[in-house]
Amino acid sequence: MYKSHYSVATSTNTIAAVDSLLARKIDNATAGLRPFLAKALCRLSEDNAGTITDYIQSLNEEINASNNYRRNVIAILCSFSEYNNKPFRQITREDILAFLDSFRRPESIDPQHKWIGTYNLYRVNLIRSSNGFFILR
């Protein structure tokens, strides 16, 4: 069984470069989720991790997002940030399309087009979050 709450002390010990304010934000954003999500956020730049945690906080205030929804959003945005390796403020439409195109599979490898479900899930979450990022700026 996993711990349901990732403590600030653990996240600051794991990643020493994370300051205490960001560690608290990560702790709040990942409350009730598995620890690997907090570690994934700690691996990102402080700017991107802060943006994601601010977005999750606004989600919680507006719609009281479920744990599964928060988990999916955090995982998708972390993988997007790692793929592009630049601040969200500098992300362009082409960066988003390149990331989404990385999920495409040729007909010979995926004749049933199972990649489309993943593509659409990531697409919807990136659209929603990018609108949220512009509001948070």
N, C-alpha and C positions, 0 to 999 in steps of 0.2 A: 504494500500500500504506500502511497505517496503522501507527503505533507500537503495539506490543503492551502497553506499560506506560506509564501516564500518570504522569509524575514529580511529586514534591511541589513542586519548584521551579516547574514550569510552572503547576500549579494555584494556587500562592500568587501568582504573577505575574499570572495571569488574573483572579483574584478576590482583591483585597488584603484584604478583610474576613475571609477564612477564616484562623483561627489555625492554628499549625503542627500541633497534635495532631489537629484535625479534618482538616487536609490529609493527614496520614499515614493516618488512617482511610479517607478517600476514596481515597487511593492504593492501600491494601491491598484495599479492597472492589472496586475497578475494575481490579485487576491482570489483564492479559491481555484487557481489553475496549477498545473504541474510546474515544478521548478525549472524545467528546461526552457520554458518561455521567458522567464526572467533572465536566464543566462543568455538566451538569444538576443534579448534587448540590450544586455550589458556589452555584447560583442559589437554592437553598432556604434556609430559615431554619436557623441552626446547630442548633437543637433537632431539627428534622425530619431534617436531613442526618445528624446524629449517631445518631439512632434507626435510620435506614435502614442506616447503615454497621455499627452494632452488630448489627443483625438479620442482615446479610450475613455478618458474622464468625461469628456463632453457627451460621448455616447451613453455612458452610465447616467448622466444627469438628465438627458433628454428622453431616452427610451428604456432605461434600466436593462441593458443588454444581458442576455443569458451568458453563462460560462462558455457554452459551446460557440456562440457567436463571437465572443471576445477572443477565445482561443483561435478561431479561424482568422479573424481580422489581424491579430498580432502575428500569427505565423505567416500569413500572406504578405503583410507589410515588411516583416523582417527579411523574408526571402527576396522581395523586390528590392529592398535597400542593399542587401548583400550582392545581388546581381548587378545593380548599377554602380554601386560603390561611389556615390556622390550625394551631396545634400539634396533633400527633397525640393528645396527652393530652386535648384538648378535642373530639375527633371523636366524633360520636354515630352511632347506627344510621341516623338520617335523612340524615346527611351521606353515608354510604356508599351508601344507596339512591338519593339524588339523583345522585351521581356515576355509578352504574351505569345509572340511567334516561337519562342523557345519551347512551347508546349506542343506545337504542331508536329504531327507524325505523318510520314508518307503512307499512302494506301497499302503498300506492300508490307509494312510493319504493323499497321493498325487498320485492318480492313473494316472493322466495326465502328471506327471513329470514336473510340472511347476517350480520346484526348479532349474532345469538345466539351465535356462536362467540366473538366479541370479548367480549361481555357475560359469558359463562361463564368465559373465561380470566381476566378481571379479577376476577370474583367469587371464584373459587377462590384466587387469589393474595392478594386482600384478606382473605379469611377466614383463610388460613394466617398471613399476616403480622400481622394484628390479634391472633391468639392469641399469636404470638411477642412482640409489643409488650407485652402484659400480663405475660408472663413476665419480660421485660427490665426492667420498671419496678421 
